[in-house]
């Protein structure tokens, strides 16, 4: 195991941590309910037909500083989202991060060769304004950069607040003691881990926090290598894993 020092120079932008993880699901309501019933989350926000969203419904749950958004497409026509679910099942599409300057981080990354998914745009409702922009990272995963401008809403503009007490079980079940998203793992094909780690270094000014190789993490049948990338303040940690051969020779 190797630990790495923090860079001497702070980048000119800052990351404040994970904002939320968005899962694309076949049944967003069922997935959100399971997290509430089994893992102690509470529903906090909703977007769907009732709020004017005709293409997607999203159920947002929270426990302390952990926020998950579960989204399902509403229409039968094939879309990227429906194809994503067909390939991956219910899975994380977006690892969203809270930042100080979404436009600057997005521009820096695109200028360095990153693929933009959604350019910076202001979103407003009665609770205030946020700026959001999205970048493509490994596979079908994206990172949405979220900058608050005095925003005080339950989740993001376009979502309506949900009273968790509407669920009769919410008072009885309570939380289970989960506090924060410590890290989000991105599993890579063999030989791609370093390439993706270099992407974070080049595009987002992340640095290596920690690494192990297959001499440390191995069993008779399997092994892995891992590099953990993080921002300067080490509040966003992204382990990148790749498989390796186990100690048993076939």
Secondary structure, DSSP 4 states (H G I P E B T S, - for coil): -EE-PPPSS--SS-EEEEEEEEEE-S-HHHHHHHHHHHH--EEEEEESGGGT-SSEEEEEEEETTEEEEEEEE-SSS--HHHHHHHHHSSEEEEEEEEES-HHHHHHHHHHTTPPEEEEEEEEEETTEEEEEEEEE-STT-EEEEEEEES--SSSSTTPEE--GGGSTTHHHH---S--------EEE-TT-HHHHHHHHHHHH--EEEEEE-TTTSB-SSEEEEEEEEE-TTS-SEEEEEEEEE-SS--
